[in-house]
Structures are given as C-alpha cells and as structure tokens.
Amino acid sequence: MAYYQEHEKFHIALDSIIFGYDEEGRELKVLLLKRKFEPAKGEWSLMGGFLKSDESVNNAAKRILNQLTGLSDVYMEQLYAFGEPDRDPGDRIVSIAYFALIRINASDLELVKSYGAIWMPIYALPQLIFDHSSMISMALRKLQIRARTQPIGFELLPDKFTLPQLQGLYEAIYSKTFDKRNFRKKLLLMDLLEKLDEKEKQTSRKGAWYYRFDQKKYEDLLTRGFNFEL
C-alpha cells in the first residue's frame, strides 16, 4: 500500500565542506571543483551529489566524497540542512551539508587533482554556485567553535607535530596571531601532548621537539569532567 501520496516529493542532496591545512603555506583551505552538470555547469562548487533511496544520508555523504575526490576514512560531521525553496534553480532540493577535516599531504594533493578538484585558501575563494558560500561560512564558524572547545584541530595535523606547527594551524583556523608563550602554556598544562624523543630540524638549527596527541588520555579525562578550552 502506498502512503504519503498527498505529499510533494523533492530531492535530497549532500554537500561537503572539506577543510584541509596547508602546513607549508600555513593556510586553511577548502576543496572545490568545477561542476560537471547543469544548472551552473563549469562553475565552482563544493563536493555534492544526491541521496539514493537505499542509503542513509551519512553513507551517501561518504560515497559522494569518495566518488568525487577518491578520499575515504575522512572525519565528517553533519552541519545543517539548507532548504530555501529557491536555493537551486534546477528543482526543489534540500541539501544536507557536512564538514570534513583532512590532513593535506602529497598523496592527497595528487589524488584530488586526478579527480579535477583543487584546494583553495579559505580567505580567498572564488564565486561559488547557489548557497555554497553560506555553507562554507557556517562550517568555518562551527570549526572555530569546535577547535576552541574540543581537540578537533589535531585531525588536520600529522601524527607527530611541533608546537610551532600546532600554533600555525590554530592561527590559520582563526585568522589571527596567538601569543606564543600563552598558547604553549595553555596546551602543555592540559597534559594531553606526549613529548617525543625527536626534533624537527628543517626549519631551524636548534630544532623543535615533536609531540603526539594522546587520544586515550583525553577520553579518560572526559569521563572525569575535563573541558578542553583553548
């Protein structure tokens, strides 16, 4: 028996705001591509596609991201449902937006390039289709909130990193400069970083110690009421 016949039907889209950190340029970037179908074919767009009848929205978001970029095992979080009636000139479409965080490395650069995607600086983006600029603005605000209250920023760094690298990341996220002494003092007092017996010596003769984020210790502290606040 068919139900809901009296209700209108429309499409569900999934769009992903994929943030990556360019350590060399100390820039937060977003992954974009040129849209391959009408309307707005050939214009800059986020990663997006449509929900299939036999999949969940979370699985659809992961599938679309993999199909468009080749990337998998990416941290993704549902952001917001964009549903203005006229947001897409092609049809009545509700878009469920996700934001994702990945570590940009050489293999990722080549992989996404082979799919026709490109990393662009968050603060120097081109004109985007529909409401995709609003999606990015909302995702950036959510990232900034998360990075201040949760150790989400570590998703954008290698497994081992220096304190200058970590500070560079947070300065890129917030587009501001942090006081070096205060930033390091706050982080080290949390006791969530494991100091390694190894230094990074490419950027200075003296070198900076490598650290690793201790996920297990963080989870243990959470159960005791710990608050990550940077």
Backbone as CSV, one residue per row, in Angstrom:
resi,resn,N_x,N_y,N_z,CA_x,CA_y,CA_z,C_x,C_y,C_z
1,MET,0.837,-1.189,0.000,0.000,0.000,0.000,0.880,1.250,0.000
2,ALA,0.535,2.188,-0.861,1.329,3.409,-0.979,0.844,4.441,0.029
3,TYR,1.804,4.993,0.765,1.485,6.025,1.743,1.994,7.391,1.268
4,TYR,1.527,8.435,1.919,2.004,9.796,1.702,1.787,10.302,0.272
5,GLN,0.798,9.761,-0.417,0.560,10.168,-1.797,0.182,11.641,-1.902
6,GLU,-0.401,12.180,-0.837,-0.860,13.567,-0.890,0.273,14.570,-0.714
7,HIS,1.472,14.097,-0.371,2.588,15.000,-0.110,3.495,15.150,-1.335
8,GLU,4.073,16.336,-1.454,5.006,16.594,-2.553,6.309,15.821,-2.352
9,LYS,6.960,15.529,-3.457,8.254,14.851,-3.412,9.328,15.780,-3.982
10,PHE,10.510,15.734,-3.361,11.610,16.549,-3.871,12.927,15.843,-3.564
11,HIS,14.016,16.396,-4.076,15.317,15.742,-3.990,16.060,16.120,-2.702
12,ILE,16.878,15.175,-2.231,17.782,15.416,-1.108,19.215,15.355,-1.648
13,ALA,19.955,16.441,-1.431,21.355,16.490,-1.857,22.260,16.451,-0.631
14,LEU,23.500,16.034,-0.827,24.518,16.063,0.212,25.676,16.895,-0.307
15,ASP,26.066,17.926,0.445,27.212,18.765,0.082,28.225,18.738,1.217
16,SER,29.506,18.681,0.857,30.561,18.582,1.867,31.532,19.746,1.776
17,ILE,31.742,20.397,2.919,32.771,21.428,3.040,34.002,20.735,3.605
18,ILE,35.013,20.538,2.781,36.184,19.759,3.177,37.335,20.706,3.470
19,PHE,37.679,20.815,4.752,38.782,21.655,5.173,40.079,20.843,5.204
20,GLY,41.146,21.480,4.757,42.472,20.895,4.868,43.454,21.975,5.264
21,TYR,44.523,21.581,5.912,45.527,22.544,6.356,46.793,22.390,5.527
22,ASP,47.191,23.475,4.869,48.431,23.524,4.092,49.536,23.995,5.029
23,GLU,50.307,23.045,5.533,51.316,23.390,6.534,52.407,24.291,5.965
24,GLU,52.792,24.042,4.722,53.861,24.844,4.115,53.446,26.311,4.005
25,GLY,52.231,26.551,3.556,51.763,27.925,3.410,51.050,28.456,4.635
26,ARG,50.875,27.582,5.662,50.147,27.940,6.882,48.786,28.524,6.550
27,GLU,48.052,27.806,5.684,46.737,28.262,5.246,45.701,27.166,5.445
28,LEU,44.524,27.565,5.882,43.378,26.675,5.893,42.751,26.716,4.506
29,LYS,42.466,25.560,3.945,41.956,25.509,2.576,40.659,24.700,2.501
30,VAL,39.938,24.918,1.396,38.694,24.204,1.123,38.816,23.526,-0.231
31,LEU,38.292,22.326,-0.320,38.373,21.572,-1.572,37.174,21.905,-2.464
32,LEU,37.456,22.366,-3.680,36.420,22.750,-4.639,36.633,22.036,-5.967
33,LEU,35.592,22.050,-6.775,35.727,21.549,-8.149,34.775,22.309,-9.059
34,LYS,34.986,22.163,-10.353,34.084,22.758,-11.343,32.904,21.797,-11.555
35,ARG,31.707,22.316,-11.399,30.505,21.493,-11.511,30.401,20.912,-12.931
36,LYS,30.036,19.630,-13.013,30.065,18.920,-14.290,28.694,18.737,-14.929
37,PHE,27.669,19.349,-14.356,26.330,19.207,-14.934,25.534,20.487,-14.696
38,GLU,24.493,20.655,-15.469,23.613,21.815,-15.350,22.630,21.616,-14.191
39,PRO,22.139,22.711,-13.601,22.493,24.105,-13.885,23.839,24.485,-13.260
40,ALA,24.397,25.580,-13.747,25.681,26.123,-13.275,26.851,25.211,-13.641
41,LYS,26.752,24.508,-14.744,27.857,23.664,-15.197,29.100,24.518,-15.449
42,GLY,30.246,24.036,-14.987,31.512,24.735,-15.200,31.842,25.767,-14.136
43,GLU,30.946,26.002,-13.163,31.203,26.969,-12.104,31.735,26.253,-10.861
44,TRP,32.371,27.023,-9.972,32.982,26.448,-8.774,31.920,25.974,-7.791
45,SER,32.160,24.781,-7.243,31.178,24.140,-6.384,31.860,23.347,-5.267
46,LEU,31.120,23.124,-4.192,31.537,22.158,-3.173,31.333,20.744,-3.710
47,MET,31.817,19.755,-2.959,31.583,18.361,-3.329,30.123,18.029,-3.036
48,GLY,29.379,17.609,-4.024,27.969,17.343,-3.783,27.385,16.291,-4.698
49,GLY,26.259,15.730,-4.289,25.551,14.727,-5.070,24.211,14.454,-4.409
50,PHE,23.525,13.412,-4.891,22.164,13.148,-4.433,22.047,11.841,-3.666
51,LEU,21.106,11.861,-2.726,20.818,10.693,-1.910,20.107,9.630,-2.745
52,LYS,20.540,8.368,-2.574,19.857,7.247,-3.214,18.824,6.670,-2.249
53,SER,17.823,5.991,-2.811,16.706,5.519,-1.987,17.109,4.440,-0.986
54,ASP,18.226,3.764,-1.240,18.611,2.636,-0.383,19.787,2.946,0.547
55,GLU,20.094,4.237,0.796,21.240,4.556,1.646,20.883,5.634,2.660
56,SER,21.626,5.648,3.757,21.459,6.687,4.771,22.152,7.957,4.292
57,VAL,21.816,9.088,4.914,22.442,10.345,4.497,23.946,10.339,4.827
58,ASN,24.322,9.719,5.951,25.752,9.661,6.293,26.540,8.839,5.285
59,ASN,26.003,7.692,4.911,26.685,6.853,3.920,26.724,7.534,2.561
60,ALA,25.663,8.269,2.238,25.633,8.988,0.965,26.716,10.064,0.923
61,ALA,26.882,10.792,2.017,27.909,11.837,2.075,29.301,11.246,1.873
62,LYS,29.568,10.099,2.504,30.872,9.442,2.358,31.069,8.917,0.936
63,ARG,30.004,8.340,0.367,30.082,7.827,-1.002,30.388,8.935,-1.999
64,ILE,29.677,10.039,-1.879,29.852,11.155,-2.814,31.252,11.735,-2.698
65,LEU,31.727,11.896,-1.478,33.074,12.417,-1.275,34.105,11.504,-1.929
66,ASN,33.944,10.201,-1.762,34.889,9.252,-2.360,34.814,9.267,-3.884
67,GLN,33.606,9.348,-4.428,33.443,9.361,-5.886,34.056,10.596,-6.527
68,LEU,33.965,11.740,-5.833,34.436,12.999,-6.410,35.906,13.285,-6.148
69,THR,36.470,12.679,-5.093,37.855,13.012,-4.723,38.755,11.802,-4.546
70,GLY,38.181,10.615,-4.403,38.975,9.428,-4.110,39.320,9.290,-2.646
71,LEU,38.908,10.243,-1.813,39.245,10.230,-0.389,38.271,9.358,0.399
72,SER,38.794,8.675,1.417,37.960,7.858,2.299,38.510,7.953,3.719
73,ASP,37.803,7.383,4.670,38.201,7.433,6.082,38.463,8.864,6.533
74,VAL,37.547,9.752,6.182,37.670,11.170,6.496,36.719,11.524,7.643
75,TYR,37.210,12.331,8.603,36.340,12.810,9.675,35.255,13.702,9.060
76,MET,33.983,13.357,9.278,32.874,14.146,8.746,31.836,14.369,9.837
77,GLU,31.243,15.552,9.821,30.228,15.899,10.813,29.097,16.644,10.116
78,GLN,27.863,16.229,10.403,26.708,16.892,9.783,26.593,18.310,10.308
79,LEU,26.400,19.236,9.391,26.409,20.655,9.725,25.015,21.252,9.843
80,TYR,24.233,21.178,8.746,22.970,21.912,8.688,22.213,21.488,7.436
81,ALA,20.897,21.642,7.458,20.073,21.387,6.276,19.682,22.718,5.649
82,PHE,20.089,22.909,4.402,19.788,24.130,3.659,18.583,23.852,2.761
83,GLY,17.484,24.553,3.018,16.258,24.188,2.316,15.416,25.333,1.804
84,GLU,16.038,26.482,1.513,15.260,27.576,0.928,14.638,27.115,-0.399
85,PRO,13.377,27.459,-0.658,12.690,26.953,-1.855,13.404,27.256,-3.166
86,ASP,14.099,28.406,-3.239,14.723,28.812,-4.499,16.251,28.657,-4.476
87,ARG,16.788,27.822,-3.583,18.244,27.738,-3.439,18.913,27.106,-4.666
88,ASP,18.195,26.266,-5.396,18.750,25.618,-6.584,17.773,25.843,-7.728
89,PRO,18.208,26.496,-8.822,17.289,26.780,-9.928,16.861,25.533,-10.693
90,GLY,17.506,24.399,-10.435,17.177,23.185,-11.176,15.914,22.503,-10.714
91,ASP,15.611,22.588,-9.414,14.449,21.891,-8.870,14.343,22.224,-7.383
92,ARG,13.331,21.683,-6.727,13.179,21.846,-5.283,14.108,20.843,-4.609
93,ILE,15.190,21.341,-4.048,16.233,20.475,-3.492,16.616,20.945,-2.095
94,VAL,16.593,20.029,-1.155,17.098,20.272,0.195,18.493,19.668,0.276
95,SER,19.452,20.459,0.727,20.827,19.968,0.842,21.216,19.813,2.308
96,ILE,21.663,18.615,2.659,22.215,18.361,3.981,23.721,18.513,3.872
97,ALA,24.250,19.515,4.565,25.680,19.835,4.443,26.482,19.164,5.553
98,TYR,27.664,18.723,5.182,28.623,18.148,6.122,29.905,18.957,6.058
99,PHE,30.659,18.973,7.154,32.006,19.491,7.034,32.984,18.399,7.424
100,ALA,34.100,18.390,6.733,35.086,17.325,6.880,36.459,17.938,7.113
101,LEU,37.318,17.187,7.782,38.682,17.624,8.060,39.655,16.557,7.584
102,ILE,40.654,16.964,6.823,41.683,16.006,6.427,43.050,16.663,6.510
103,ARG,44.060,15.835,6.557,45.435,16.311,6.545,45.904,16.325,5.088
104,ILE,46.243,17.476,4.596,46.722,17.569,3.214,48.152,17.063,3.155
105,ASN,48.382,16.049,2.362,49.746,15.582,2.117,49.939,15.392,0.622
106,ALA,51.124,15.005,0.238,51.448,14.916,-1.190,50.531,13.942,-1.918
107,SER,50.233,12.815,-1.287,49.380,11.823,-1.945,47.961,12.349,-2.122
108,ASP,47.453,13.075,-1.113,46.113,13.664,-1.232,46.071,14.700,-2.347
109,LEU,47.129,15.512,-2.450,47.178,16.540,-3.491,47.080,15.925,-4.873
110,GLU,47.836,14.856,-5.104,47.815,14.194,-6.406,46.486,13.487,-6.647
111,LEU,45.946,12.897,-5.568,44.690,12.159,-5.708,43.548,13.080,-6.102
112,VAL,43.343,14.155,-5.350,42.223,15.045,-5.659,42.430,15.753,-6.996
113,LYS,43.683,16.024,-7.342,43.964,16.649,-8.630,43.544,15.736,-9.775
114,SER,43.756,14.446,-9.603,43.383,13.488,-10.647,41.871,13.431,-10.836
115,TYR,41.122,13.861,-9.851,39.661,13.888,-9.928,39.145,15.269,-10.358
116,GLY,40.061,16.187,-10.627,39.662,17.515,-11.086,39.326,18.487,-9.975
117,ALA,39.651,18.129,-8.734,39.384,19.019,-7.600,40.628,19.839,-7.276
118,ILE,40.452,20.913,-6.525,41.584,21.776,-6.204,41.382,22.385,-4.813
119,TRP,42.500,22.502,-4.078,42.472,23.144,-2.762,42.618,24.653,-2.929
120,MET,41.711,25.412,-2.304,41.767,26.871,-2.378,41.763,27.483,-0.981
121,PRO,42.531,28.564,-0.765,42.584,29.208,0.551,41.201,29.668,1.005
122,ILE,40.862,29.411,2.258,39.542,29.726,2.797,39.233,31.215,2.716
123,TYR,40.279,32.057,2.794,40.038,33.501,2.804,40.259,34.138,1.426
124,ALA,40.306,33.316,0.372,40.451,33.846,-0.992,39.717,32.926,-1.972
125,LEU,38.437,32.714,-1.713,37.656,31.786,-2.517,37.023,32.479,-3.723
126,PRO,36.813,31.730,-4.812,36.126,32.301,-5.983,34.619,32.349,-5.746
127,GLN,33.903,32.892,-6.697,32.445,32.897,-6.643,31.945,31.462,-6.733
128,LEU,31.051,31.074,-5.833,30.532,29.710,-5.793,29.066,29.668,-6.186
129,ILE,28.609,28.492,-6.580,27.220,28.337,-7.003,26.258,28.382,-5.814
130,PHE,25.019,28.754,-6.103,23.901,28.679,-5.167,24.247,29.288,-3.799
131,ASP,24.030,28.501,-2.726,24.306,28.980,-1.373,25.558,28.348,-0.781
132,HIS,26.487,27.913,-1.629,27.674,27.218,-1.141,28.598,28.116,-0.321
133,SER,28.610,29.412,-0.611,29.412,30.331,0.205,28.862,30.408,1.630
134,SER,27.545,30.395,1.759,26.925,30.393,3.087,27.246,29.111,3.836
135,MET,27.288,28.016,3.117,27.643,26.732,3.732,29.057,26.790,4.312
136,ILE,29.991,27.350,3.536,31.371,27.440,3.996,31.483,28.347,5.207
137,SER,30.781,29.478,5.183,30.823,30.410,6.316,30.316,29.743,7.586
138,MET,29.225,29.003,7.488,28.682,28.326,8.657,29.631,27.230,9.134
139,ALA,30.217,26.485,8.196,31.146,25.414,8.563,32.390,25.972,9.237
140,LEU,32.878,27.115,8.761,34.055,27.723,9.379,33.752,28.150,10.815
141,ARG,32.589,28.726,11.031,32.210,29.103,12.396,32.130,27.875,13.296
142,LYS,31.572,26.780,12.776,31.481,25.549,13.558,32.881,25.000,13.842
143,LEU,33.761,25.039,12.852,35.129,24.576,13.056,35.825,25.393,14.128
144,GLN,35.636,26.701,14.107,36.275,27.570,15.104,35.756,27.278,16.506
145,ILE,34.464,27.006,16.624,33.897,26.652,17.928,34.442,25.305,18.395
146,ARG,34.441,24.334,17.499,34.939,23.007,17.839,36.419,23.054,18.227
147,ALA,37.208,23.812,17.482,38.648,23.858,17.739,38.956,24.505,19.076
148,ARG,38.078,25.371,19.538,38.298,26.026,20.828,37.880,25.149,21.995
149,THR,36.874,24.290,21.787,36.317,23.515,22.893,36.584,22.017,22.811
150,GLN,37.113,21.552,21.676,37.455,20.140,21.502,38.770,20.059,20.731
151,PRO,39.530,18.981,20.901,40.813,18.863,20.183,40.640,18.413,18.741
152,ILE,39.681,19.021,18.050,39.383,18.620,16.680,40.481,19.029,15.705
153,GLY,41.239,20.070,16.061,42.288,20.548,15.174,43.351,19.513,14.877
154,PHE,43.502,18.528,15.765,44.531,17.514,15.554,44.229,16.632,14.348
155,GLU,42.965,16.658,13.876,42.617,15.928,12.656,43.324,16.511,11.433
156,LEU,43.798,17.750,11.554,44.408,18.435,10.413,45.933,18.382,10.438
157,LEU,46.497,17.702,11.438,47.949,17.636,11.574,48.440,16.207,11.405
158,PRO,49.735,16.041,11.100,50.315,14.688,11.093,50.265,14.092,12.496
159,ASP,50.545,12.805,12.605,50.521,12.145,13.910,51.525,12.765,14.872
160,LYS,52.673,13.181,14.371,53.641,13.884,15.212,53.822,15.292,14.661
161,PHE,53.942,16.265,15.561,53.971,17.674,15.161,54.744,18.460,16.205
162,THR,55.164,19.654,15.826,55.836,20.548,16.766,54.832,21.569,17.280
163,LEU,55.183,22.235,18.357,54.301,23.285,18.880,54.161,24.461,17.915
164,PRO,55.234,24.861,17.200,55.048,25.900,16.183,54.077,25.469,15.077
165,GLN,54.109,24.195,14.689,53.171,23.704,13.683,51.739,23.759,14.210
166,LEU,51.570,23.382,15.457,50.242,23.401,16.066,49.711,24.827,16.177
167,GLN,50.554,25.746,16.579,50.129,27.143,16.676,49.799,27.703,15.297
168,GLY,50.585,27.341,14.291,50.310,27.790,12.927,48.947,27.338,12.446
169,LEU,48.571,26.112,12.803,47.257,25.593,12.431,46.146,26.423,13.056
170,TYR,46.234,26.664,14.367,45.181,27.407,15.047,45.119,28.859,14.567
171,GLU,46.248,29.429,14.217,46.241,30.788,13.675,45.578,30.813,12.300
172,ALA,45.743,29.735,11.526,45.082,29.649,10.219,43.576,29.499,10.383
173,ILE,43.147,28.702,11.361,41.718,28.493,11.590,41.034,29.793,11.992
174,TYR,41.685,30.565,12.864,41.064,31.781,13.393,41.486,33.050,12.663
175,SER,42.428,32.934,11.736,42.946,34.086,11.004,43.403,35.189,11.962
176,LYS,44.168,34.787,12.951,44.705,35.727,13.925,45.992,35.157,14.509
177,THR,46.780,36.023,15.130,48.039,35.611,15.733,47.848,35.401,17.235
178,PHE,48.374,34.286,17.734,48.318,33.993,19.162,49.662,34.309,19.815
179,ASP,49.608,34.732,21.063,50.832,34.922,21.824,51.502,33.565,22.035
180,LYS,52.746,33.461,21.615,53.460,32.191,21.629,53.524,31.581,23.024
181,ARG,53.894,32.381,24.016,54.063,31.856,25.376,52.742,31.384,25.965
182,ASN,51.698,32.188,25.831,50.400,31.820,26.391,49.801,30.596,25.708
183,PHE,49.944,30.532,24.384,49.404,29.410,23.629,50.028,28.103,24.100
184,ARG,51.350,28.087,24.198,52.046,26.860,24.591,51.756,26.497,26.047
185,LYS,51.674,27.513,26.902,51.412,27.256,28.314,50.060,26.577,28.497
186,LYS,49.032,27.078,27.805,47.699,26.504,27.909,47.683,25.055,27.458
187,LEU,48.322,24.793,26.311,48.317,23.445,25.770,49.054,22.466,26.675
188,LEU,50.242,22.846,27.127,51.054,21.935,27.924,50.426,21.668,29.287
189,LEU,49.721,22.656,29.847,49.064,22.458,31.134,47.918,21.445,31.050
190,MET,47.348,21.254,29.863,46.288,20.258,29.691,46.819,18.837,29.824
191,ASP,48.115,18.671,29.618,48.762,17.360,29.735,48.177,16.342,28.757
192,LEU,47.900,16.802,27.540,47.354,15.918,26.505,48.367,15.625,25.399
193,LEU,49.546,16.241,25.489,50.554,16.062,24.466,51.702,15.206,24.994
194,GLU,52.040,14.190,24.235,53.165,13.325,24.580,54.414,13.832,23.856
195,LYS,55.418,14.254,24.628,56.660,14.743,24.041,57.492,13.567,23.547
196,LEU,57.940,13.626,22.290,58.714,12.543,21.694,60.206,12.843,21.788
197,ASP,60.993,11.830,21.712,62.444,11.982,21.778,62.997,12.220,20.365
198,GLU,62.475,13.268,19.732,62.827,13.552,18.335,62.569,15.027,18.053
199,LYS,63.427,15.628,17.234,63.272,17.035,16.886,63.113,17.222,15.372
200,GLU,62.397,18.279,15.034,62.275,18.716,13.637,63.337,19.784,13.403
201,LYS,64.286,19.529,12.502,65.424,20.428,12.327,65.503,21.065,10.943
202,GLN,64.441,20.944,10.164,64.457,21.510,8.822,64.245,23.020,8.834
203,THR,63.497,23.510,9.816,63.158,24.937,9.831,64.061,25.757,10.744
204,SER,64.866,25.105,11.588,65.804,25.842,12.437,66.944,24.933,12.853
205,ARG,68.074,25.549,13.172,69.252,24.770,13.560,69.031,24.088,14.906
206,LYS,68.430,24.807,15.826,68.185,24.261,17.159,67.155,23.144,17.118
207,GLY,66.134,23.318,16.293,65.092,22.298,16.179,64.018,22.432,17.233
208,ALA,62.837,21.915,16.921,61.702,21.933,17.848,61.291,20.495,18.131
209,TRP,60.942,20.224,19.385,60.548,18.874,19.779,59.234,18.482,19.113
210,TYR,59.159,17.218,18.741,57.908,16.662,18.232,57.030,16.226,19.400
211,TYR,55.714,16.357,19.189,54.723,15.906,20.160,53.697,15.024,19.452
212,ARG,52.952,14.292,20.265,51.843,13.485,19.756,50.644,13.691,20.667
213,PHE,49.458,13.839,20.070,48.234,13.997,20.858,47.843,12.654,21.451
214,ASP,47.576,12.636,22.759,47.234,11.405,23.458,45.711,11.267,23.522
215,GLN,45.139,10.589,22.532,43.688,10.439,22.436,43.121,9.669,23.625
216,LYS,43.800,8.621,24.045,43.303,7.804,25.154,43.236,8.623,26.446
217,LYS,44.271,9.404,26.718,44.268,10.233,27.916,43.134,11.261,27.856
218,TYR,42.899,11.824,26.673,41.810,12.790,26.513,40.467,12.145,26.827
219,GLU,40.236,10.946,26.298,38.972,10.255,26.539,38.817,9.898,28.014
220,ASP,39.909,9.508,28.661,39.859,9.201,30.095,39.512,10.453,30.899
221,LEU,40.105,11.589,30.528,39.830,12.838,31.227,38.388,13.290,31.033
222,LEU,37.835,13.038,29.832,36.443,13.417,29.563,35.484,12.744,30.528
223,THR,35.744,11.494,30.839,34.864,10.756,31.750,34.898,11.352,33.156
224,ARG,35.931,12.153,33.437,36.052,12.777,34.753,35.675,14.261,34.728
225,GLY,35.070,14.693,33.607,34.570,16.065,33.533,35.551,17.075,32.996
226,PHE,36.560,16.629,32.247,37.549,17.527,31.689,36.952,18.375,30.566
227,ASN,37.335,19.658,30.495,36.905,20.548,29.413,38.127,21.055,28.660
228,PHE,38.176,20.756,27.364,39.233,21.288,26.507,38.855,22.707,26.155
229,GLU,39.677,23.671,26.567,39.363,25.076,26.284,40.661,25.801,25.933
230,LEU,40.737,26.264,24.690,41.959,26.914,24.222,41.741,28.419,24.106
